[in-house]
Amino acid sequence: MKILVVSSYPPRRCGVGAYARDQVAQLRAAGHAVTVLSPPDGDGDLTVPCSSGRPFFRAAFAGRRFDRVIVHFQPGLYYRPGAPVAKVLTSLGLLVLALSAGPRLDLVLHEVDPPKLWRPDYALLRLAFRAAGTATFHTEAERVALETSYRVRVRGAIVPHRVLPETRASRAEARARLGIEAGPGLVFVCPGFLQPSKGFDRAVDAFAATRSAHDRLYVVGSGR
């Protein structure tokens, strides 16, 4: 199968790009011919700037040659703050891609902003979600939240949010590399953007209720 993947991509340091990298590796290992379309700072087979819907218009044009088109969607990748015209073009580009690819399009929705449906960019985005062949989520709660807030029904699927580590290390090796002193107990790290949807508060509560005297929890990241 010939597959086009639209996403950020390494060497950009990006969780979505890391997820896409692992997905591409798995697809290629399964024998599929995968082409990656990424921003210029990624090592995609095709590169195009992310603003104003350019990746989606390019994918709509090239997508006819592919049996499947996968778009890794996170608003911060494609929508430029303070640029209303560019935002409308971005949503329009995704809608054009959804209409042209039809059932061949899989939108992997890593994150979706709460909508203001009176705005044209969100109205077009709502239509794109409805037209996509599949809208893939990491949890059922995310699917319900999108359908409720955008007032739309999608052809949803649920997949794990899992990234394969580039290297595997023993606990002792990992602690040495991270400068964590040796000792008893577990060290549990929650890295990433700090926002309510990440559920770090649940990790804190669960850890406080179950940890031993030597266990430690670190929540590391920047606020959004």
C-alpha atoms as an extended CHARMM CRD file, in Angstrom:
* protein
*
       224  EXT
         1         1  MET       CA              0.0000000000        0.0000000000        0.0000000000  PROA      1               0.0000000000
         2         2  LYS       CA              1.2050000000        3.5210000000       -0.8160000000  PROA      2               0.0000000000
         3         3  ILE       CA              0.7330000000        5.8420000000        2.1590000000  PROA      3               0.0000000000
         4         4  LEU       CA              1.2670000000        9.5940000000        2.5540000000  PROA      4               0.0000000000
         5         5  VAL       CA              1.9340000000       10.8200000000        6.1190000000  PROA      5               0.0000000000
         6         6  VAL       CA              1.5830000000       14.5570000000        6.8560000000  PROA      6               0.0000000000
         7         7  SER       CA              3.2250000000       15.5600000000       10.1310000000  PROA      7               0.0000000000
         8         8  SER       CA              6.0380000000       17.3120000000       11.9130000000  PROA      8               0.0000000000
         9         9  TYR       CA              9.0500000000       15.0030000000       11.8710000000  PROA      9               0.0000000000
        10        10  PRO       CA             12.5020000000       14.5880000000       13.4130000000  PROA      10              0.0000000000
        11        11  PRO       CA             15.0260000000       16.1400000000       13.7830000000  PROA      11              0.0000000000
        12        12  ARG       CA             12.4570000000       18.6640000000       15.0760000000  PROA      12              0.0000000000
        13        13  ARG       CA             12.0130000000       17.9580000000       18.7940000000  PROA      13              0.0000000000
        14        14  CYS       CA              8.2920000000       17.3750000000       18.8830000000  PROA      14              0.0000000000
        15        15  GLY       CA              6.1480000000       14.7040000000       20.4940000000  PROA      15              0.0000000000
        16        16  VAL       CA              3.8550000000       14.5190000000       17.4670000000  PROA      16              0.0000000000
        17        17  GLY       CA              6.8790000000       14.1410000000       15.1930000000  PROA      17              0.0000000000
        18        18  ALA       CA              8.2700000000       11.3360000000       17.3590000000  PROA      18              0.0000000000
        19        19  TYR       CA              4.9130000000        9.5580000000       17.2250000000  PROA      19              0.0000000000
        20        20  ALA       CA              4.8070000000        9.9380000000       13.4270000000  PROA      20              0.0000000000
        21        21  ARG       CA              8.3830000000        8.6510000000       13.1260000000  PROA      21              0.0000000000
        22        22  ASP       CA              7.4920000000        5.4660000000       14.9670000000  PROA      22              0.0000000000
        23        23  GLN       CA              4.2980000000        4.9920000000       12.9790000000  PROA      23              0.0000000000
        24        24  VAL       CA              6.2060000000        5.4030000000        9.7070000000  PROA      24              0.0000000000
        25        25  ALA       CA              8.8330000000        2.8930000000       10.8590000000  PROA      25              0.0000000000
        26        26  GLN       CA              6.1290000000        0.3490000000       11.7030000000  PROA      26              0.0000000000
        27        27  LEU       CA              4.3330000000        0.8640000000        8.3990000000  PROA      27              0.0000000000
        28        28  ARG       CA              7.5430000000        0.4720000000        6.4080000000  PROA      28              0.0000000000
        29        29  ALA       CA              8.4720000000       -2.6430000000        8.3890000000  PROA      29              0.0000000000
        30        30  ALA       CA              5.0920000000       -4.0730000000        7.3870000000  PROA      30              0.0000000000
        31        31  GLY       CA              6.0020000000       -3.5680000000        3.7180000000  PROA      31              0.0000000000
        32        32  HSD       CA              4.1140000000       -0.3690000000        2.9140000000  PROA      32              0.0000000000
        33        33  ALA       CA              5.6260000000        2.3600000000        0.7230000000  PROA      33              0.0000000000
        34        34  VAL       CA              5.4320000000        5.4730000000        2.9210000000  PROA      34              0.0000000000
        35        35  THR       CA              6.0870000000        9.0630000000        1.8480000000  PROA      35              0.0000000000
        36        36  VAL       CA              6.4250000000       11.6890000000        4.5910000000  PROA      36              0.0000000000
        37        37  LEU       CA              5.3760000000       15.3150000000        4.0300000000  PROA      37              0.0000000000
        38        38  SER       CA              6.8670000000       17.4900000000        6.7780000000  PROA      38              0.0000000000
        39        39  PRO       CA              7.8130000000       21.1240000000        7.5030000000  PROA      39              0.0000000000
        40        40  PRO       CA             11.2520000000       22.1780000000        6.2130000000  PROA      40              0.0000000000
        41        41  ASP       CA             12.8550000000       21.4940000000        9.6220000000  PROA      41              0.0000000000
        42        42  GLY       CA             11.8950000000       17.8100000000        9.3730000000  PROA      42              0.0000000000
        43        43  ASP       CA             13.4850000000       15.0650000000        7.2890000000  PROA      43              0.0000000000
        44        44  GLY       CA             10.3710000000       14.3800000000        5.2340000000  PROA      44              0.0000000000
        45        45  ASP       CA             10.5180000000       13.0570000000        1.6820000000  PROA      45              0.0000000000
        46        46  LEU       CA              8.5070000000       16.1630000000        0.7670000000  PROA      46              0.0000000000
        47        47  THR       CA              8.7760000000       19.4490000000        2.6720000000  PROA      47              0.0000000000
        48        48  VAL       CA              6.4900000000       22.4670000000        2.7310000000  PROA      48              0.0000000000
        49        49  PRO       CA              5.9510000000       25.3200000000        5.2390000000  PROA      49              0.0000000000
        50        50  CYS       CA              3.1230000000       24.6270000000        7.6850000000  PROA      50              0.0000000000
        51        51  SER       CA              1.2910000000       27.9600000000        7.5260000000  PROA      51              0.0000000000
        52        52  SER       CA             -1.8140000000       28.8780000000        5.5100000000  PROA      52              0.0000000000
        53        53  GLY       CA             -2.8110000000       25.2750000000        4.8520000000  PROA      53              0.0000000000
        54        54  ARG       CA              0.1090000000       24.5720000000        2.5220000000  PROA      54              0.0000000000
        55        55  PRO       CA              0.6710000000       20.9720000000        3.7370000000  PROA      55              0.0000000000
        56        56  PHE       CA             -3.0010000000       20.1360000000        3.2240000000  PROA      56              0.0000000000
        57        57  PHE       CA             -3.2750000000       21.6830000000       -0.2340000000  PROA      57              0.0000000000
        58        58  ARG       CA             -0.0660000000       19.8630000000       -1.2320000000  PROA      58              0.0000000000
        59        59  ALA       CA             -1.3960000000       16.6000000000        0.1780000000  PROA      59              0.0000000000
        60        60  ALA       CA             -4.7000000000       17.0670000000       -1.6630000000  PROA      60              0.0000000000
        61        61  PHE       CA             -2.7970000000       17.5300000000       -4.9200000000  PROA      61              0.0000000000
        62        62  ALA       CA             -0.4110000000       14.6050000000       -4.3540000000  PROA      62              0.0000000000
        63        63  GLY       CA             -2.8680000000       12.3710000000       -2.5130000000  PROA      63              0.0000000000
        64        64  ARG       CA             -4.4180000000       10.9270000000       -5.6300000000  PROA      64              0.0000000000
        65        65  ARG       CA             -1.3230000000        8.7480000000       -6.0060000000  PROA      65              0.0000000000
        66        66  PHE       CA             -1.7530000000        7.2000000000       -2.5420000000  PROA      66              0.0000000000
        67        67  ASP       CA             -4.0110000000        4.5000000000       -1.1730000000  PROA      67              0.0000000000
        68        68  ARG       CA             -4.1020000000        6.1440000000        2.2590000000  PROA      68              0.0000000000
        69        69  VAL       CA             -3.3770000000        9.6280000000        3.6230000000  PROA      69              0.0000000000
        70        70  ILE       CA             -2.5780000000       10.0840000000        7.3360000000  PROA      70              0.0000000000
        71        71  VAL       CA             -2.5470000000       13.5830000000        8.8520000000  PROA      71              0.0000000000
        72        72  HSD       CA             -1.1600000000       14.0690000000       12.3570000000  PROA      72              0.0000000000
        73        73  PHE       CA             -3.1640000000       17.0160000000       13.6400000000  PROA      73              0.0000000000
        74        74  GLN       CA             -2.2050000000       19.3470000000       16.4700000000  PROA      74              0.0000000000
        75        75  PRO       CA             -3.3060000000       22.9990000000       16.1400000000  PROA      75              0.0000000000
        76        76  GLY       CA              0.0640000000       24.4570000000       17.1250000000  PROA      76              0.0000000000
        77        77  LEU       CA              1.6920000000       22.7790000000       14.1310000000  PROA      77              0.0000000000
        78        78  TYR       CA             -0.5050000000       24.3710000000       11.4830000000  PROA      78              0.0000000000
        79        79  TYR       CA             -2.2160000000       27.4870000000       12.9000000000  PROA      79              0.0000000000
        80        80  ARG       CA             -0.1770000000       30.6710000000       13.2770000000  PROA      80              0.0000000000
        81        81  PRO       CA             -1.2650000000       32.8340000000       16.2470000000  PROA      81              0.0000000000
        82        82  GLY       CA             -2.6600000000       36.2440000000       15.3760000000  PROA      82              0.0000000000
        83        83  ALA       CA             -3.0960000000       35.4450000000       11.6740000000  PROA      83              0.0000000000
        84        84  PRO       CA             -6.8620000000       35.1090000000       11.0230000000  PROA      84              0.0000000000
        85        85  VAL       CA             -6.6060000000       34.8270000000        7.2290000000  PROA      85              0.0000000000
        86        86  ALA       CA             -3.9300000000       32.1420000000        7.5060000000  PROA      86              0.0000000000
        87        87  LYS       CA             -6.1150000000       30.2410000000        9.9790000000  PROA      87              0.0000000000
        88        88  VAL       CA             -9.0430000000       30.2420000000        7.5610000000  PROA      88              0.0000000000
        89        89  LEU       CA             -6.7650000000       29.0110000000        4.7670000000  PROA      89              0.0000000000
        90        90  THR       CA             -5.4470000000       26.2530000000        7.0220000000  PROA      90              0.0000000000
        91        91  SER       CA             -8.9270000000       24.9620000000        7.8100000000  PROA      91              0.0000000000
        92        92  LEU       CA             -9.9460000000       25.3270000000        4.1690000000  PROA      92              0.0000000000
        93        93  GLY       CA             -6.8890000000       23.2940000000        3.1280000000  PROA      93              0.0000000000
        94        94  LEU       CA             -7.8120000000       20.4960000000        5.5140000000  PROA      94              0.0000000000
        95        95  LEU       CA            -11.3870000000       20.4980000000        4.2300000000  PROA      95              0.0000000000
        96        96  VAL       CA            -10.1780000000       20.3260000000        0.6050000000  PROA      96              0.0000000000
        97        97  LEU       CA             -7.9620000000       17.3840000000        1.5440000000  PROA      97              0.0000000000
        98        98  ALA       CA            -10.8180000000       15.6450000000        3.3770000000  PROA      98              0.0000000000
        99        99  LEU       CA            -13.1720000000       16.0640000000        0.4190000000  PROA      99              0.0000000000
       100       100  SER       CA            -10.5980000000       14.9390000000       -2.1440000000  PROA      100             0.0000000000
       101       101  ALA       CA             -9.2650000000       11.9480000000       -0.1850000000  PROA      101             0.0000000000
       102       102  GLY       CA            -12.6170000000       10.8790000000        1.2700000000  PROA      102             0.0000000000
       103       103  PRO       CA            -12.4220000000        7.4660000000        2.9850000000  PROA      103             0.0000000000
       104       104  ARG       CA             -8.6570000000        7.3050000000        2.3710000000  PROA      104             0.0000000000
       105       105  LEU       CA             -8.0040000000       10.1000000000        4.9020000000  PROA      105             0.0000000000
       106       106  ASP       CA             -7.1580000000        9.2990000000        8.5310000000  PROA      106             0.0000000000
       107       107  LEU       CA             -6.9380000000       12.3340000000       10.8250000000  PROA      107             0.0000000000
       108       108  VAL       CA             -4.8880000000       11.4210000000       13.9060000000  PROA      108             0.0000000000
       109       109  LEU       CA             -6.1210000000       14.0280000000       16.3800000000  PROA      109             0.0000000000
       110       110  HSD       CA             -3.4260000000       14.4810000000       19.0100000000  PROA      110             0.0000000000
       111       111  GLU       CA             -5.1010000000       17.6190000000       20.3060000000  PROA      111             0.0000000000
       112       112  VAL       CA             -7.9770000000       19.8800000000       19.2450000000  PROA      112             0.0000000000
       113       113  ASP       CA             -8.7510000000       23.4010000000       20.4690000000  PROA      113             0.0000000000
       114       114  PRO       CA            -12.1740000000       24.2200000000       21.9420000000  PROA      114             0.0000000000
       115       115  PRO       CA            -14.0690000000       25.8380000000       19.0530000000  PROA      115             0.0000000000
       116       116  LYS       CA            -15.7580000000       29.1590000000       18.4950000000  PROA      116             0.0000000000
       117       117  LEU       CA            -18.1250000000       27.9050000000       15.8260000000  PROA      117             0.0000000000
       118       118  TRP       CA            -19.1040000000       31.4080000000       14.6680000000  PROA      118             0.0000000000
       119       119  ARG       CA            -15.5420000000       31.8680000000       13.3650000000  PROA      119             0.0000000000
       120       120  PRO       CA            -14.9580000000       30.6980000000        9.7770000000  PROA      120             0.0000000000
       121       121  ASP       CA            -11.7530000000       28.8010000000       10.6120000000  PROA      121             0.0000000000
       122       122  TYR       CA            -13.5730000000       26.6440000000       13.1700000000  PROA      122             0.0000000000
       123       123  ALA       CA            -16.6450000000       26.2480000000       10.9630000000  PROA      123             0.0000000000
       124       124  LEU       CA            -14.4570000000       24.9170000000        8.1390000000  PROA      124             0.0000000000
       125       125  LEU       CA            -12.5360000000       22.7080000000       10.5630000000  PROA      125             0.0000000000
       126       126  ARG       CA            -15.8210000000       21.1990000000       11.7560000000  PROA      126             0.0000000000
       127       127  LEU       CA            -16.7120000000       20.3130000000        8.1690000000  PROA      127             0.0000000000
       128       128  ALA       CA            -13.2570000000       18.7590000000        7.6700000000  PROA      128             0.0000000000
       129       129  PHE       CA            -13.7050000000       16.5370000000       10.7400000000  PROA      129             0.0000000000
       130       130  ARG       CA            -17.0740000000       15.3760000000        9.4350000000  PROA      130             0.0000000000
       131       131  ALA       CA            -15.7480000000       14.6790000000        5.9190000000  PROA      131             0.0000000000
       132       132  ALA       CA            -12.6470000000       12.7280000000        6.9730000000  PROA      132             0.0000000000
       133       133  GLY       CA            -12.6780000000        8.9970000000        6.3360000000  PROA      133             0.0000000000
       134       134  THR       CA            -11.5100000000        8.3030000000        9.9050000000  PROA      134             0.0000000000
       135       135  ALA       CA            -10.8720000000       10.5290000000       12.9160000000  PROA      135             0.0000000000
       136       136  THR       CA             -8.4220000000        8.7380000000       15.1920000000  PROA      136             0.0000000000
       137       137  PHE       CA             -8.1990000000        9.5800000000       18.9010000000  PROA      137             0.0000000000
       138       138  HSD       CA             -6.0640000000        8.3770000000       21.7940000000  PROA      138             0.0000000000
       139       139  THR       CA             -8.9900000000        8.1040000000       24.2380000000  PROA      139             0.0000000000
       140       140  GLU       CA            -12.7510000000        7.7110000000       24.0120000000  PROA      140             0.0000000000
       141       141  ALA       CA            -13.1280000000       10.8330000000       26.1700000000  PROA      141             0.0000000000
       142       142  GLU       CA            -11.3610000000       12.8960000000       23.4880000000  PROA      142             0.0000000000
       143       143  ARG       CA            -13.7480000000       11.6190000000       20.8250000000  PROA      143             0.0000000000
       144       144  VAL       CA            -16.7820000000       12.4930000000       22.9460000000  PROA      144             0.0000000000
       145       145  ALA       CA            -15.3550000000       15.9450000000       23.7460000000  PROA      145             0.0000000000
       146       146  LEU       CA            -14.7660000000       16.7460000000       20.0730000000  PROA      146             0.0000000000
       147       147  GLU       CA            -18.1980000000       15.5900000000       18.9440000000  PROA      147             0.0000000000
       148       148  THR       CA            -19.8360000000       17.5510000000       21.7530000000  PROA      148             0.0000000000
       149       149  SER       CA            -17.9190000000       20.8010000000       21.3580000000  PROA      149             0.0000000000
       150       150  TYR       CA            -17.8940000000       20.8210000000       17.5320000000  PROA      150             0.0000000000
       151       151  ARG       CA            -21.4710000000       19.4890000000       17.2580000000  PROA      151             0.0000000000
       152       152  VAL       CA            -20.4160000000       16.8960000000       14.7330000000  PROA      152             0.0000000000
       153       153  ARG       CA            -20.3950000000       13.1210000000       14.3400000000  PROA      153             0.0000000000
       154       154  VAL       CA            -17.1610000000       11.5620000000       13.1120000000  PROA      154             0.0000000000
       155       155  ARG       CA            -16.1190000000        8.0850000000       12.0180000000  PROA      155             0.0000000000
       156       156  GLY       CA            -13.9480000000        7.6040000000       15.0700000000  PROA      156             0.0000000000
       157       157  ALA       CA            -11.2350000000        5.1050000000       15.9970000000  PROA      157             0.0000000000
       158       158  ILE       CA             -9.1270000000        4.7510000000       19.1580000000  PROA      158             0.0000000000
       159       159  VAL       CA             -5.3980000000        3.9560000000       19.1160000000  PROA      159             0.0000000000
       160       160  PRO       CA             -2.8300000000        3.9510000000       21.9540000000  PROA      160             0.0000000000
       161       161  HSD       CA             -0.6860000000        7.0480000000       22.4500000000  PROA      161             0.0000000000
       162       162  ARG       CA              2.6510000000        5.3160000000       22.5480000000  PROA      162             0.0000000000
       163       163  VAL       CA              6.1100000000        6.2690000000       21.2800000000  PROA      163             0.0000000000
       164       164  LEU       CA              8.8480000000        3.6660000000       21.0250000000  PROA      164             0.0000000000
       165       165  PRO       CA             12.0620000000        4.7020000000       22.8200000000  PROA      165             0.0000000000
       166       166  GLU       CA             15.0640000000        5.2960000000       20.5820000000  PROA      166             0.0000000000
       167       167  THR       CA             17.3020000000        3.4610000000       23.0550000000  PROA      167             0.0000000000
       168       168  ARG       CA             16.6300000000        1.1100000000       25.9500000000  PROA      168             0.0000000000
       169       169  ALA       CA             18.5990000000        1.3840000000       29.1490000000  PROA      169             0.0000000000
       170       170  SER       CA             18.5590000000       -0.3570000000       32.4760000000  PROA      170             0.0000000000
       171       171  ARG       CA             17.3340000000        1.5570000000       35.5180000000  PROA      171             0.0000000000
       172       172  ALA       CA             20.9130000000        2.0630000000       36.7040000000  PROA      172             0.0000000000
       173       173  GLU       CA             22.0310000000        3.3260000000       33.2800000000  PROA      173             0.0000000000
       174       174  ALA       CA             19.0730000000        5.6870000000       33.0200000000  PROA      174             0.0000000000
       175       175  ARG       CA             19.7030000000        7.1390000000       36.4770000000  PROA      175             0.0000000000
       176       176  ALA       CA             23.3760000000        7.6490000000       35.6740000000  PROA      176             0.0000000000
       177       177  ARG       CA             22.5890000000        9.4340000000       32.3920000000  PROA      177             0.0000000000
       178       178  LEU       CA             20.0090000000       11.6870000000       34.0790000000  PROA      178             0.0000000000
       179       179  GLY       CA             22.1270000000       12.4240000000       37.1460000000  PROA      179             0.0000000000
       180       180  ILE       CA             19.7210000000       10.7460000000       39.5690000000  PROA      180             0.0000000000
       181       181  GLU       CA             21.4160000000        9.2450000000       42.5870000000  PROA      181             0.0000000000
       182       182  ALA       CA             21.1880000000        5.5060000000       43.1460000000  PROA      182             0.0000000000
       183       183  GLY       CA             18.9000000000        4.2920000000       45.8810000000  PROA      183             0.0000000000
       184       184  PRO       CA             15.7510000000        2.3670000000       46.7260000000  PROA      184             0.0000000000
       185       185  GLY       CA             12.3320000000        3.2430000000       45.4330000000  PROA      185             0.0000000000
       186       186  LEU       CA             10.8950000000        4.3380000000       42.1140000000  PROA      186             0.0000000000
       187       187  VAL       CA             11.4630000000        7.6280000000       40.2640000000  PROA      187             0.0000000000
       188       188  PHE       CA              8.4230000000        8.4520000000       38.1550000000  PROA      188             0.0000000000
       189       189  VAL       CA              8.6230000000       11.3550000000       35.6630000000  PROA      189             0.0000000000
       190       190  CYS       CA              5.6560000000       13.0520000000       33.9370000000  PROA      190             0.0000000000
       191       191  PRO       CA              7.1680000000       15.1960000000       31.1490000000  PROA      191             0.0000000000
       192       192  GLY       CA              5.3100000000       17.4740000000       28.7580000000  PROA      192             0.0000000000
       193       193  PHE       CA              3.1490000000       20.5620000000       28.5030000000  PROA      193             0.0000000000
       194       194  LEU       CA              1.2870000000       21.2420000000       31.7420000000  PROA      194             0.0000000000
       195       195  GLN       CA             -2.4180000000       21.6350000000       31.0570000000  PROA      195             0.0000000000
       196       196  PRO       CA             -5.6440000000       20.1420000000       32.4510000000  PROA      196             0.0000000000
       197       197  SER       CA             -6.1180000000       17.6280000000       29.6120000000  PROA      197             0.0000000000
       198       198  LYS       CA             -2.8390000000       15.9000000000       30.4890000000  PROA      198             0.0000000000
       199       199  GLY       CA             -4.2380000000       14.6330000000       33.8000000000  PROA      199             0.0000000000
       200       200  PHE       CA             -1.0890000000       15.2610000000       35.8470000000  PROA      200             0.0000000000
       201       201  ASP       CA             -3.3140000000       15.9560000000       38.8570000000  PROA      201             0.0000000000
       202       202  ARG       CA             -4.4960000000       12.3290000000       38.7060000000  PROA      202             0.0000000000
       203       203  ALA       CA             -0.9060000000       11.0950000000       38.6710000000  PROA      203             0.0000000000
       204       204  VAL       CA             -0.1290000000       13.2100000000       41.7500000000  PROA      204             0.0000000000
       205       205  ASP       CA             -3.1840000000       11.9180000000       43.6230000000  PROA      205             0.0000000000
       206       206  ALA       CA             -2.5090000000        8.2880000000       42.6970000000  PROA      206             0.0000000000
       207       207  PHE       CA              1.1510000000        8.5530000000       43.5970000000  PROA      207             0.0000000000
       208       208  ALA       CA              0.3860000000       10.1140000000       46.9790000000  PROA      208             0.0000000000
       209       209  ALA       CA             -2.0680000000        7.3280000000       47.7620000000  PROA      209             0.0000000000
       210       210  THR       CA              0.1850000000        4.3980000000       46.8340000000  PROA      210             0.0000000000
       211       211  ARG       CA              3.8560000000        5.3510000000       46.9930000000  PROA      211             0.0000000000
       212       212  SER       CA              6.3870000000        4.0310000000       49.4420000000  PROA      212             0.0000000000
       213       213  ALA       CA              8.6050000000        6.2970000000       51.5420000000  PROA      213             0.0000000000
       214       214  HSD       CA             11.4110000000        6.1290000000       48.9640000000  PROA      214             0.0000000000
       215       215  ASP       CA              9.3820000000        6.7410000000       45.7880000000  PROA      215             0.0000000000
       216       216  ARG       CA              9.5470000000       10.1220000000       44.0410000000  PROA      216             0.0000000000
       217       217  LEU       CA              7.3750000000       11.8250000000       41.4430000000  PROA      217             0.0000000000
       218       218  TYR       CA              8.5490000000       14.6620000000       39.1670000000  PROA      218             0.0000000000
       219       219  VAL       CA              6.1840000000       16.6460000000       36.9290000000  PROA      219             0.0000000000
       220       220  VAL       CA              8.3830000000       18.4420000000       34.4260000000  PROA      220             0.0000000000
       221       221  GLY       CA              7.3730000000       20.8340000000       31.6640000000  PROA      221             0.0000000000
       222       222  SER       CA              6.0860000000       24.2630000000       30.7340000000  PROA      222             0.0000000000
       223       223  GLY       CA              2.5810000000       25.6200000000       31.2680000000  PROA      223             0.0000000000
       224       224  ARG       CA              0.1050000000       26.1270000000       28.4470000000  PROA      224             0.0000000000
